[in-house]
Amino acid sequence: MPTTTPTATETPRDDAGPARDAEQTRDAETRRDAEPAPAAAGEAMPTRLEHLVGDTGAFFRDHWANQPVLLRAPGDLTGLITEQEMWDEAECGLLSRPYFTVFNEGVRTAISDMTRKRRVVGHELPGYIEPERIRQDFAAGATFKFNQAEHWHPRIRTLVKALEPHFSGGLEAFVFLSPPGKTAMQAHHDGAHVLILQVAGVKDWVVGRIDETSTSDSTLYEGQIPDDRRIEATLRPGDVLYMPHGTPHYATAREGNSIHIAITIEEPTAQNLAEVLLAGFLGSPAFRALHEHHHQHCLKQRTELVRQALLAHLAAADESAATRAAVTLRREHR
Protein backbone atom coordinates (compact mmCIF):
# COMPACT_ATOMS: atom_id res chain seq x y z
CA MET A 1 0.00 0.00 0.00
CA PRO A 2 1.42 3.41 -0.91
CA THR A 3 2.26 5.56 2.10
CA THR A 4 1.77 9.02 0.61
CA THR A 5 -1.43 10.85 -0.20
CA PRO A 6 -1.62 11.93 -3.85
CA THR A 7 -1.73 15.71 -4.10
CA ALA A 8 -4.34 17.65 -6.01
CA THR A 9 -1.90 18.36 -8.81
CA GLU A 10 -1.15 14.65 -9.17
CA THR A 11 -4.83 13.77 -9.57
CA PRO A 12 -6.53 15.23 -12.64
CA ARG A 13 -10.07 16.37 -11.90
CA ASP A 14 -12.76 18.10 -13.92
CA ASP A 15 -13.26 21.87 -13.66
CA ALA A 16 -16.21 21.54 -11.29
CA GLY A 17 -14.37 19.85 -8.47
CA PRO A 18 -10.55 19.67 -8.30
CA ALA A 19 -9.21 17.29 -5.67
CA ARG A 20 -7.32 18.63 -2.68
CA ASP A 21 -4.96 16.70 -0.51
CA ALA A 22 -6.35 16.08 2.97
CA GLU A 23 -3.01 17.17 4.34
CA GLN A 24 -4.09 20.77 3.87
CA THR A 25 -4.78 22.11 7.40
CA ARG A 26 -7.61 24.24 8.64
CA ASP A 27 -5.09 27.05 9.22
CA ALA A 28 -4.67 27.38 5.47
CA GLU A 29 -7.39 29.97 5.10
CA THR A 30 -6.41 30.58 1.49
CA ARG A 31 -8.46 27.45 0.75
CA ARG A 32 -11.44 28.46 -1.38
CA ASP A 33 -14.87 28.85 0.21
CA ALA A 34 -16.71 28.04 -3.00
CA GLU A 35 -20.26 26.83 -2.87
CA PRO A 36 -20.90 23.37 -4.34
CA ALA A 37 -20.61 23.40 -8.12
CA PRO A 38 -24.02 23.66 -9.80
CA ALA A 39 -25.38 20.30 -10.83
CA ALA A 40 -26.31 19.68 -14.44
CA ALA A 41 -29.92 20.13 -15.48
CA GLY A 42 -32.03 17.33 -14.05
CA GLU A 43 -29.30 16.43 -11.56
CA ALA A 44 -30.05 18.70 -8.62
CA MET A 45 -29.04 15.90 -6.26
CA PRO A 46 -26.00 13.62 -6.45
CA THR A 47 -27.22 10.29 -7.75
CA ARG A 48 -23.96 8.68 -8.94
CA LEU A 49 -20.47 8.13 -7.57
CA GLU A 50 -18.99 10.65 -10.01
CA HIS A 51 -21.24 13.31 -8.47
CA LEU A 52 -19.26 12.80 -5.24
CA VAL A 53 -15.67 12.11 -6.36
CA GLY A 54 -15.48 13.27 -9.97
CA ASP A 55 -13.42 10.89 -12.11
CA THR A 56 -14.20 7.47 -10.63
CA GLY A 57 -11.25 5.81 -12.37
CA ALA A 58 -8.85 8.30 -10.79
CA PHE A 59 -10.55 7.86 -7.41
CA PHE A 60 -10.06 4.10 -7.35
CA ARG A 61 -6.58 4.29 -8.86
CA ASP A 62 -5.17 7.03 -6.64
CA HIS A 63 -7.16 7.00 -3.40
CA TRP A 64 -9.17 3.84 -2.71
CA ALA A 65 -7.59 1.81 0.13
CA ASN A 66 -4.63 4.21 0.07
CA GLN A 67 -4.74 7.34 2.26
CA PRO A 68 -7.36 9.90 3.36
CA VAL A 69 -8.13 12.58 0.78
CA LEU A 70 -10.34 15.66 0.63
CA LEU A 71 -12.29 16.19 -2.59
CA ARG A 72 -14.80 18.68 -3.92
CA ALA A 73 -18.07 17.12 -5.08
CA PRO A 74 -19.13 18.08 -8.63
CA GLY A 75 -22.75 17.54 -7.50
CA ASP A 76 -24.73 19.67 -5.04
CA LEU A 77 -24.77 17.93 -1.65
CA THR A 78 -26.80 20.54 0.21
CA GLY A 79 -30.19 19.15 -0.77
CA LEU A 80 -29.55 15.56 0.25
CA ILE A 81 -31.09 16.25 3.67
CA THR A 82 -31.81 19.42 5.63
CA GLU A 83 -31.89 20.24 9.32
CA GLN A 84 -35.59 21.01 9.06
CA GLU A 85 -36.20 17.54 7.63
CA MET A 86 -34.39 15.98 10.56
CA TRP A 87 -36.49 17.87 13.08
CA ASP A 88 -39.65 17.10 11.10
CA GLU A 89 -38.82 13.39 11.30
CA ALA A 90 -38.34 13.76 15.05
CA GLU A 91 -41.58 15.70 15.56
CA CYS A 92 -43.56 13.20 13.47
CA GLY A 93 -42.85 10.73 16.24
CA LEU A 94 -42.74 7.59 14.08
CA LEU A 95 -38.96 7.24 14.09
CA SER A 96 -37.99 4.32 16.32
CA ARG A 97 -34.85 2.82 17.77
CA PRO A 98 -32.28 1.97 16.57
CA TYR A 99 -32.80 4.31 13.60
CA PHE A 100 -31.74 7.29 15.73
CA THR A 101 -29.52 8.09 18.66
CA VAL A 102 -28.19 11.08 20.63
CA PHE A 103 -24.75 11.34 22.19
CA ASN A 104 -22.57 14.02 23.75
CA GLU A 105 -18.78 13.66 23.70
CA GLY A 106 -19.12 9.91 23.25
CA VAL A 107 -21.80 9.39 25.93
CA ARG A 108 -25.16 8.24 24.58
CA THR A 109 -28.41 9.42 26.13
CA ALA A 110 -30.15 6.56 27.89
CA ILE A 111 -32.57 4.79 25.58
CA SER A 112 -35.31 5.07 28.20
CA ASP A 113 -34.89 8.86 28.19
CA MET A 114 -34.86 9.43 24.41
CA THR A 115 -37.74 7.06 23.62
CA ARG A 116 -41.37 6.67 24.56
CA LYS A 117 -44.14 4.11 24.12
CA ARG A 118 -46.95 4.56 21.63
CA ARG A 119 -50.28 2.81 21.63
CA VAL A 120 -51.22 1.54 18.17
CA VAL A 121 -54.52 -0.33 17.59
CA GLY A 122 -54.50 -1.61 21.13
CA HIS A 123 -50.81 -2.53 21.24
CA GLU A 124 -48.30 -0.65 23.38
CA LEU A 125 -45.07 -0.36 21.40
CA PRO A 126 -41.77 0.86 22.87
CA GLY A 127 -38.79 2.60 21.29
CA TYR A 128 -40.36 5.60 19.54
CA ILE A 129 -38.50 8.90 19.49
CA GLU A 130 -39.12 11.45 22.24
CA PRO A 131 -38.65 14.71 20.30
CA GLU A 132 -38.60 17.06 23.28
CA ARG A 133 -35.72 15.16 24.89
CA ILE A 134 -33.82 15.15 21.58
CA ARG A 135 -34.17 18.93 21.34
CA GLN A 136 -33.09 19.41 24.95
CA ASP A 137 -29.99 17.29 24.51
CA PHE A 138 -29.11 18.99 21.22
CA ALA A 139 -29.43 22.42 22.89
CA ALA A 140 -27.01 21.13 25.56
CA GLY A 141 -24.42 20.22 22.92
CA ALA A 142 -25.37 16.68 21.91
CA THR A 143 -25.25 15.27 18.37
CA PHE A 144 -28.48 13.94 16.84
CA LYS A 145 -27.79 10.98 14.55
CA PHE A 146 -29.87 9.01 12.05
CA ASN A 147 -28.75 5.40 11.58
CA GLN A 148 -29.05 3.63 8.22
CA ALA A 149 -31.04 6.43 6.64
CA GLU A 150 -30.89 4.56 3.32
CA HIS A 151 -33.69 2.34 4.69
CA TRP A 152 -36.25 5.13 4.78
CA HIS A 153 -34.95 8.48 3.45
CA PRO A 154 -35.75 8.68 -0.30
CA ARG A 155 -32.84 10.81 -1.56
CA ILE A 156 -30.22 9.09 0.54
CA ARG A 157 -31.60 5.69 -0.46
CA THR A 158 -31.38 6.65 -4.15
CA LEU A 159 -27.75 7.71 -3.76
CA VAL A 160 -26.68 4.63 -1.79
CA LYS A 161 -28.36 2.27 -4.26
CA ALA A 162 -26.52 3.99 -7.11
CA LEU A 163 -23.17 3.60 -5.31
CA GLU A 164 -23.55 -0.11 -4.54
CA PRO A 165 -22.43 -1.48 -7.96
CA HIS A 166 -19.06 0.27 -7.57
CA PHE A 167 -18.08 -1.55 -4.38
CA SER A 168 -17.63 -5.12 -3.14
CA GLY A 169 -19.24 -4.58 0.23
CA GLY A 170 -22.29 -3.47 2.15
CA LEU A 171 -23.17 0.25 2.13
CA GLU A 172 -24.92 2.10 4.95
CA ALA A 173 -25.63 5.80 5.52
CA PHE A 174 -25.55 7.74 8.80
CA VAL A 175 -26.55 11.39 9.24
CA PHE A 176 -25.01 13.56 11.97
CA LEU A 177 -26.47 16.89 13.14
CA SER A 178 -24.04 18.60 15.54
CA PRO A 179 -24.06 22.02 17.23
CA PRO A 180 -20.96 24.21 16.93
CA GLY A 181 -18.02 23.83 19.30
CA LYS A 182 -18.65 20.19 20.13
CA THR A 183 -16.61 17.04 19.47
CA ALA A 184 -19.23 14.30 19.38
CA MET A 185 -16.81 11.39 19.83
CA GLN A 186 -13.17 10.93 20.72
CA ALA A 187 -10.76 9.56 18.12
CA HIS A 188 -11.84 6.15 16.83
CA HIS A 189 -11.60 3.72 13.94
CA ASP A 190 -14.56 2.59 11.86
CA GLY A 191 -14.54 -0.98 10.61
CA ALA A 192 -15.17 0.18 7.04
CA HIS A 193 -14.18 2.63 4.34
CA VAL A 194 -16.03 5.94 4.85
CA LEU A 195 -17.17 8.74 2.54
CA ILE A 196 -17.99 11.91 4.51
CA LEU A 197 -20.37 14.27 2.67
CA GLN A 198 -20.54 17.73 4.24
CA VAL A 199 -24.10 18.95 3.72
CA ALA A 200 -24.37 22.03 5.98
CA GLY A 201 -22.21 24.02 8.38
CA VAL A 202 -18.46 23.77 8.88
CA LYS A 203 -16.63 20.93 10.58
CA ASP A 204 -12.97 20.45 11.50
CA TRP A 205 -11.62 16.93 11.06
CA VAL A 206 -8.47 15.34 12.42
CA VAL A 207 -7.56 12.06 10.74
CA GLY A 208 -4.54 9.79 10.80
CA ARG A 209 -2.65 8.39 7.86
CA ILE A 210 -2.78 4.63 7.36
CA ASP A 211 0.32 2.82 8.61
CA GLU A 212 1.30 -0.50 10.18
CA THR A 213 -0.46 0.45 13.44
CA SER A 214 -3.89 0.79 11.76
CA THR A 215 -6.52 -1.67 12.90
CA SER A 216 -9.33 -3.42 11.05
CA ASP A 217 -11.75 -3.23 13.97
CA SER A 218 -14.25 -0.54 14.91
CA THR A 219 -12.64 0.68 18.14
CA LEU A 220 -11.64 3.77 20.07
CA TYR A 221 -8.19 5.12 19.24
CA GLU A 222 -5.87 5.06 22.23
CA GLY A 223 -3.95 8.29 22.89
CA GLN A 224 -3.32 11.16 20.48
CA ILE A 225 -2.90 10.81 16.73
CA PRO A 226 0.88 11.43 16.34
CA ASP A 227 2.11 14.44 14.40
CA ASP A 228 3.75 12.34 11.68
CA ARG A 229 0.36 10.74 10.89
CA ARG A 230 -1.92 13.67 11.70
CA ILE A 231 -3.92 15.39 8.95
CA GLU A 232 -6.23 18.34 9.63
CA ALA A 233 -8.99 19.42 7.27
CA THR A 234 -11.94 21.79 7.39
CA LEU A 235 -15.06 20.62 5.58
CA ARG A 236 -17.62 23.02 4.16
CA PRO A 237 -20.82 22.22 2.25
CA GLY A 238 -19.92 20.32 -0.89
CA ASP A 239 -16.71 18.77 0.47
CA VAL A 240 -16.16 15.01 0.47
CA LEU A 241 -13.63 13.34 2.76
CA TYR A 242 -12.65 9.78 1.91
CA MET A 243 -11.18 7.74 4.78
CA PRO A 244 -9.84 4.26 4.02
CA HIS A 245 -10.66 1.38 6.35
CA GLY A 246 -8.50 1.76 9.46
CA THR A 247 -8.28 5.57 9.49
CA PRO A 248 -8.39 7.04 13.03
CA HIS A 249 -10.44 10.24 13.16
CA TYR A 250 -12.55 12.69 15.13
CA ALA A 251 -14.41 15.88 14.23
CA THR A 252 -15.59 19.14 15.79
CA ALA A 253 -18.40 21.32 14.41
CA ARG A 254 -17.15 24.88 14.05
CA GLU A 255 -19.56 27.33 12.39
CA GLY A 256 -23.31 26.87 12.64
CA ASN A 257 -25.08 23.56 13.02
CA SER A 258 -23.20 20.95 11.01
CA ILE A 259 -24.78 18.15 8.99
CA HIS A 260 -22.69 15.45 7.42
CA ILE A 261 -23.59 12.09 5.93
CA ALA A 262 -21.20 9.22 6.51
CA ILE A 263 -21.53 6.46 3.90
CA THR A 264 -19.72 3.36 5.09
CA ILE A 265 -18.49 0.66 2.70
CA GLU A 266 -17.89 -2.54 4.66
CA GLU A 267 -15.92 -5.11 2.69
CA PRO A 268 -15.66 -8.79 3.71
CA THR A 269 -13.15 -9.48 6.45
CA ALA A 270 -10.37 -12.04 6.25
CA GLN A 271 -12.53 -14.28 8.45
CA ASN A 272 -15.50 -13.95 6.05
CA LEU A 273 -13.32 -15.00 3.12
CA ALA A 274 -11.83 -17.90 5.09
CA GLU A 275 -15.29 -19.08 6.14
CA VAL A 276 -16.50 -19.08 2.53
CA LEU A 277 -13.46 -20.96 1.25
CA LEU A 278 -13.55 -23.45 4.10
CA ALA A 279 -17.28 -24.07 3.64
CA GLY A 280 -16.64 -24.76 -0.04
CA PHE A 281 -13.90 -27.20 0.86
CA LEU A 282 -16.01 -29.04 3.45
CA GLY A 283 -18.77 -29.43 0.88
CA SER A 284 -16.49 -30.63 -1.93
CA PRO A 285 -16.49 -34.22 -3.26
CA ALA A 286 -12.77 -34.52 -2.48
CA PHE A 287 -13.29 -33.76 1.20
CA ARG A 288 -16.38 -35.95 1.49
CA ALA A 289 -14.48 -38.88 0.05
CA LEU A 290 -11.60 -38.25 2.42
CA HIS A 291 -13.94 -37.97 5.38
CA GLU A 292 -15.72 -41.23 4.55
CA HIS A 293 -12.48 -43.21 4.45
CA HIS A 294 -10.28 -41.33 6.92
CA HIS A 295 -10.21 -44.36 9.23
CA GLN A 296 -8.08 -46.16 6.68
CA HIS A 297 -5.16 -43.80 7.33
CA CYS A 298 -3.07 -43.13 10.37
CA LEU A 299 -3.32 -39.64 11.88
CA LYS A 300 -0.13 -38.42 10.22
CA GLN A 301 -1.31 -39.61 6.78
CA ARG A 302 -4.77 -38.18 7.43
CA THR A 303 -3.31 -34.77 8.27
CA GLU A 304 -1.21 -34.75 5.09
CA LEU A 305 -4.14 -35.81 2.92
CA VAL A 306 -6.33 -33.05 4.35
CA ARG A 307 -3.56 -30.51 3.80
CA GLN A 308 -3.07 -31.58 0.18
CA ALA A 309 -6.79 -31.61 -0.53
CA LEU A 310 -7.26 -28.15 1.03
CA LEU A 311 -4.37 -26.68 -0.97
CA ALA A 312 -5.78 -28.15 -4.17
CA HIS A 313 -9.21 -26.73 -3.38
CA LEU A 314 -7.81 -23.26 -2.71
CA ALA A 315 -5.73 -23.34 -5.89
CA ALA A 316 -8.81 -24.16 -7.97
CA ALA A 317 -11.23 -21.84 -6.15
CA ASP A 318 -13.12 -19.25 -8.18
CA GLU A 319 -11.89 -16.01 -6.64
CA SER A 320 -14.77 -13.90 -7.95
CA ALA A 321 -17.39 -16.34 -6.69
CA ALA A 322 -15.70 -16.56 -3.28
CA THR A 323 -15.61 -12.76 -3.03
CA ARG A 324 -19.30 -12.45 -3.92
CA ALA A 325 -20.22 -15.07 -1.35
CA ALA A 326 -18.11 -13.32 1.29
CA VAL A 327 -19.80 -9.98 0.50
CA THR A 328 -23.21 -11.62 1.00
CA LEU A 329 -22.04 -13.25 4.22
CA ARG A 330 -20.80 -9.91 5.55
CA ARG A 331 -24.01 -8.12 4.67
CA GLU A 332 -26.13 -10.73 6.42
CA HIS A 333 -24.08 -11.02 9.60
CA ARG A 334 -22.69 -7.56 10.34
C-alpha positions as CSV (number, residue, x, y, z in Angstrom):
1,M,0.0,0.0,0.0
2,P,1.4,3.4,-0.9
3,T,2.3,5.6,2.1
4,T,1.8,9.0,0.6
5,T,-1.4,10.9,-0.2
6,P,-1.6,11.9,-3.8
7,T,-1.7,15.7,-4.1
8,A,-4.3,17.6,-6.0
9,T,-1.9,18.4,-8.8
10,E,-1.1,14.6,-9.2
11,T,-4.8,13.8,-9.6
12,P,-6.5,15.2,-12.6
13,R,-10.1,16.4,-11.9
14,D,-12.8,18.1,-13.9
15,D,-13.3,21.9,-13.7
16,A,-16.2,21.5,-11.3
17,G,-14.4,19.8,-8.5
18,P,-10.6,19.7,-8.3
19,A,-9.2,17.3,-5.7
20,R,-7.3,18.6,-2.7
21,D,-5.0,16.7,-0.5
22,A,-6.4,16.1,3.0
23,E,-3.0,17.2,4.3
24,Q,-4.1,20.8,3.9
25,T,-4.8,22.1,7.4
26,R,-7.6,24.2,8.6
27,D,-5.1,27.0,9.2
28,A,-4.7,27.4,5.5
29,E,-7.4,30.0,5.1
30,T,-6.4,30.6,1.5
31,R,-8.5,27.4,0.8
32,R,-11.4,28.5,-1.4
33,D,-14.9,28.9,0.2
34,A,-16.7,28.0,-3.0
35,E,-20.3,26.8,-2.9
36,P,-20.9,23.4,-4.3
37,A,-20.6,23.4,-8.1
38,P,-24.0,23.7,-9.8
39,A,-25.4,20.3,-10.8
40,A,-26.3,19.7,-14.4
41,A,-29.9,20.1,-15.5
42,G,-32.0,17.3,-14.1
43,E,-29.3,16.4,-11.6
44,A,-30.1,18.7,-8.6
45,M,-29.0,15.9,-6.3
46,P,-26.0,13.6,-6.4
47,T,-27.2,10.3,-7.8
48,R,-24.0,8.7,-8.9
49,L,-20.5,8.1,-7.6
50,E,-19.0,10.7,-10.0
51,H,-21.2,13.3,-8.5
52,L,-19.3,12.8,-5.2
53,V,-15.7,12.1,-6.4
54,G,-15.5,13.3,-10.0
55,D,-13.4,10.9,-12.1
56,T,-14.2,7.5,-10.6
57,G,-11.3,5.8,-12.4
58,A,-8.9,8.3,-10.8
59,F,-10.5,7.9,-7.4
60,F,-10.1,4.1,-7.4
61,R,-6.6,4.3,-8.9
62,D,-5.2,7.0,-6.6
63,H,-7.2,7.0,-3.4
64,W,-9.2,3.8,-2.7
65,A,-7.6,1.8,0.1
66,N,-4.6,4.2,0.1
67,Q,-4.7,7.3,2.3
68,P,-7.4,9.9,3.4
69,V,-8.1,12.6,0.8
70,L,-10.3,15.7,0.6
71,L,-12.3,16.2,-2.6
72,R,-14.8,18.7,-3.9
73,A,-18.1,17.1,-5.1
74,P,-19.1,18.1,-8.6
75,G,-22.8,17.5,-7.5
76,D,-24.7,19.7,-5.0
77,L,-24.8,17.9,-1.7
78,T,-26.8,20.5,0.2
79,G,-30.2,19.1,-0.8
80,L,-29.6,15.6,0.3
81,I,-31.1,16.2,3.7
82,T,-31.8,19.4,5.6
83,E,-31.9,20.2,9.3
84,Q,-35.6,21.0,9.1
85,E,-36.2,17.5,7.6
86,M,-34.4,16.0,10.6
87,W,-36.5,17.9,13.1
88,D,-39.7,17.1,11.1
89,E,-38.8,13.4,11.3
90,A,-38.3,13.8,15.1
91,E,-41.6,15.7,15.6
92,C,-43.6,13.2,13.5
93,G,-42.9,10.7,16.2
94,L,-42.7,7.6,14.1
95,L,-39.0,7.2,14.1
96,S,-38.0,4.3,16.3
97,R,-34.8,2.8,17.8
98,P,-32.3,2.0,16.6
99,Y,-32.8,4.3,13.6
100,F,-31.7,7.3,15.7
101,T,-29.5,8.1,18.7
102,V,-28.2,11.1,20.6
103,F,-24.8,11.3,22.2
104,N,-22.6,14.0,23.7
105,E,-18.8,13.7,23.7
106,G,-19.1,9.9,23.2
107,V,-21.8,9.4,25.9
108,R,-25.2,8.2,24.6
109,T,-28.4,9.4,26.1
110,A,-30.2,6.6,27.9
111,I,-32.6,4.8,25.6
112,S,-35.3,5.1,28.2
113,D,-34.9,8.9,28.2
114,M,-34.9,9.4,24.4
115,T,-37.7,7.1,23.6
116,R,-41.4,6.7,24.6
117,K,-44.1,4.1,24.1
118,R,-47.0,4.6,21.6
119,R,-50.3,2.8,21.6
120,V,-51.2,1.5,18.2
121,V,-54.5,-0.3,17.6
122,G,-54.5,-1.6,21.1
123,H,-50.8,-2.5,21.2
124,E,-48.3,-0.6,23.4
125,L,-45.1,-0.4,21.4
126,P,-41.8,0.9,22.9
127,G,-38.8,2.6,21.3
128,Y,-40.4,5.6,19.5
129,I,-38.5,8.9,19.5
130,E,-39.1,11.4,22.2
131,P,-38.6,14.7,20.3
132,E,-38.6,17.1,23.3
133,R,-35.7,15.2,24.9
134,I,-33.8,15.1,21.6
135,R,-34.2,18.9,21.3
136,Q,-33.1,19.4,25.0
137,D,-30.0,17.3,24.5
138,F,-29.1,19.0,21.2
139,A,-29.4,22.4,22.9
140,A,-27.0,21.1,25.6
141,G,-24.4,20.2,22.9
142,A,-25.4,16.7,21.9
143,T,-25.2,15.3,18.4
144,F,-28.5,13.9,16.8
145,K,-27.8,11.0,14.6
146,F,-29.9,9.0,12.0
147,N,-28.8,5.4,11.6
148,Q,-29.0,3.6,8.2
149,A,-31.0,6.4,6.6
150,E,-30.9,4.6,3.3
151,H,-33.7,2.3,4.7
152,W,-36.3,5.1,4.8
153,H,-35.0,8.5,3.4
154,P,-35.7,8.7,-0.3
155,R,-32.8,10.8,-1.6
156,I,-30.2,9.1,0.5
157,R,-31.6,5.7,-0.5
158,T,-31.4,6.6,-4.1
159,L,-27.8,7.7,-3.8
160,V,-26.7,4.6,-1.8
161,K,-28.4,2.3,-4.3
162,A,-26.5,4.0,-7.1
163,L,-23.2,3.6,-5.3
164,E,-23.6,-0.1,-4.5
165,P,-22.4,-1.5,-8.0
166,H,-19.1,0.3,-7.6
167,F,-18.1,-1.5,-4.4
168,S,-17.6,-5.1,-3.1
169,G,-19.2,-4.6,0.2
170,G,-22.3,-3.5,2.2
171,L,-23.2,0.3,2.1
172,E,-24.9,2.1,5.0
173,A,-25.6,5.8,5.5
174,F,-25.6,7.7,8.8
175,V,-26.6,11.4,9.2
176,F,-25.0,13.6,12.0
177,L,-26.5,16.9,13.1
178,S,-24.0,18.6,15.5
179,P,-24.1,22.0,17.2
180,P,-21.0,24.2,16.9
181,G,-18.0,23.8,19.3
182,K,-18.6,20.2,20.1
183,T,-16.6,17.0,19.5
184,A,-19.2,14.3,19.4
185,M,-16.8,11.4,19.8
186,Q,-13.2,10.9,20.7
187,A,-10.8,9.6,18.1
188,H,-11.8,6.2,16.8
189,H,-11.6,3.7,13.9
190,D,-14.6,2.6,11.9
191,G,-14.5,-1.0,10.6
192,A,-15.2,0.2,7.0
193,H,-14.2,2.6,4.3
194,V,-16.0,5.9,4.8
195,L,-17.2,8.7,2.5
196,I,-18.0,11.9,4.5
197,L,-20.4,14.3,2.7
198,Q,-20.5,17.7,4.2
199,V,-24.1,19.0,3.7
200,A,-24.4,22.0,6.0
201,G,-22.2,24.0,8.4
202,V,-18.5,23.8,8.9
203,K,-16.6,20.9,10.6
204,D,-13.0,20.4,11.5
205,W,-11.6,16.9,11.1
206,V,-8.5,15.3,12.4
207,V,-7.6,12.1,10.7
208,G,-4.5,9.8,10.8
209,R,-2.7,8.4,7.9
210,I,-2.8,4.6,7.4
211,D,0.3,2.8,8.6
212,E,1.3,-0.5,10.2
213,T,-0.5,0.4,13.4
214,S,-3.9,0.8,11.8
215,T,-6.5,-1.7,12.9
216,S,-9.3,-3.4,11.0
217,D,-11.7,-3.2,14.0
218,S,-14.2,-0.5,14.9
219,T,-12.6,0.7,18.1
220,L,-11.6,3.8,20.1
221,Y,-8.2,5.1,19.2
222,E,-5.9,5.1,22.2
223,G,-4.0,8.3,22.9
224,Q,-3.3,11.2,20.5
225,I,-2.9,10.8,16.7
226,P,0.9,11.4,16.3
227,D,2.1,14.4,14.4
228,D,3.7,12.3,11.7
229,R,0.4,10.7,10.9
230,R,-1.9,13.7,11.7
231,I,-3.9,15.4,8.9
232,E,-6.2,18.3,9.6
233,A,-9.0,19.4,7.3
234,T,-11.9,21.8,7.4
235,L,-15.1,20.6,5.6
236,R,-17.6,23.0,4.2
237,P,-20.8,22.2,2.3
238,G,-19.9,20.3,-0.9
239,D,-16.7,18.8,0.5
240,V,-16.2,15.0,0.5
241,L,-13.6,13.3,2.8
242,Y,-12.6,9.8,1.9
243,M,-11.2,7.7,4.8
244,P,-9.8,4.3,4.0
245,H,-10.7,1.4,6.4
246,G,-8.5,1.8,9.5
247,T,-8.3,5.6,9.5
248,P,-8.4,7.0,13.0
249,H,-10.4,10.2,13.2
250,Y,-12.5,12.7,15.1
251,A,-14.4,15.9,14.2
252,T,-15.6,19.1,15.8
253,A,-18.4,21.3,14.4
254,R,-17.2,24.9,14.1
255,E,-19.6,27.3,12.4
256,G,-23.3,26.9,12.6
257,N,-25.1,23.6,13.0
258,S,-23.2,20.9,11.0
259,I,-24.8,18.2,9.0
260,H,-22.7,15.4,7.4
261,I,-23.6,12.1,5.9
262,A,-21.2,9.2,6.5
263,I,-21.5,6.5,3.9
264,T,-19.7,3.4,5.1
265,I,-18.5,0.7,2.7
266,E,-17.9,-2.5,4.7
267,E,-15.9,-5.1,2.7
268,P,-15.7,-8.8,3.7
269,T,-13.1,-9.5,6.5
270,A,-10.4,-12.0,6.3
271,Q,-12.5,-14.3,8.4
272,N,-15.5,-13.9,6.1
273,L,-13.3,-15.0,3.1
274,A,-11.8,-17.9,5.1
275,E,-15.3,-19.1,6.1
276,V,-16.5,-19.1,2.5
277,L,-13.5,-21.0,1.3
278,L,-13.5,-23.5,4.1
279,A,-17.3,-24.1,3.6
280,G,-16.6,-24.8,0.0
281,F,-13.9,-27.2,0.9
282,L,-16.0,-29.0,3.4
283,G,-18.8,-29.4,0.9
284,S,-16.5,-30.6,-1.9
285,P,-16.5,-34.2,-3.3
286,A,-12.8,-34.5,-2.5
287,F,-13.3,-33.8,1.2
288,R,-16.4,-35.9,1.5
289,A,-14.5,-38.9,0.1
290,L,-11.6,-38.2,2.4
291,H,-13.9,-38.0,5.4
292,E,-15.7,-41.2,4.5
293,H,-12.5,-43.2,4.4
294,H,-10.3,-41.3,6.9
295,H,-10.2,-44.4,9.2
296,Q,-8.1,-46.2,6.7
297,H,-5.2,-43.8,7.3
298,C,-3.1,-43.1,10.4
299,L,-3.3,-39.6,11.9
300,K,-0.1,-38.4,10.2
301,Q,-1.3,-39.6,6.8
302,R,-4.8,-38.2,7.4
303,T,-3.3,-34.8,8.3
304,E,-1.2,-34.8,5.1
305,L,-4.1,-35.8,2.9
306,V,-6.3,-33.0,4.3
307,R,-3.6,-30.5,3.8
308,Q,-3.1,-31.6,0.2
309,A,-6.8,-31.6,-0.5
310,L,-7.3,-28.2,1.0
311,L,-4.4,-26.7,-1.0
312,A,-5.8,-28.1,-4.2
313,H,-9.2,-26.7,-3.4
314,L,-7.8,-23.3,-2.7
315,A,-5.7,-23.3,-5.9
316,A,-8.8,-24.2,-8.0
317,A,-11.2,-21.8,-6.1
318,D,-13.1,-19.3,-8.2
319,E,-11.9,-16.0,-6.6
320,S,-14.8,-13.9,-7.9
321,A,-17.4,-16.3,-6.7
322,A,-15.7,-16.6,-3.3
323,T,-15.6,-12.8,-3.0
324,R,-19.3,-12.4,-3.9
325,A,-20.2,-15.1,-1.3
326,A,-18.1,-13.3,1.3
327,V,-19.8,-10.0,0.5
328,T,-23.2,-11.6,1.0
329,L,-22.0,-13.2,4.2
330,R,-20.8,-9.9,5.5
331,R,-24.0,-8.1,4.7
332,E,-26.1,-10.7,6.4
333,H,-24.1,-11.0,9.6
334,R,-22.7,-7.6,10.3
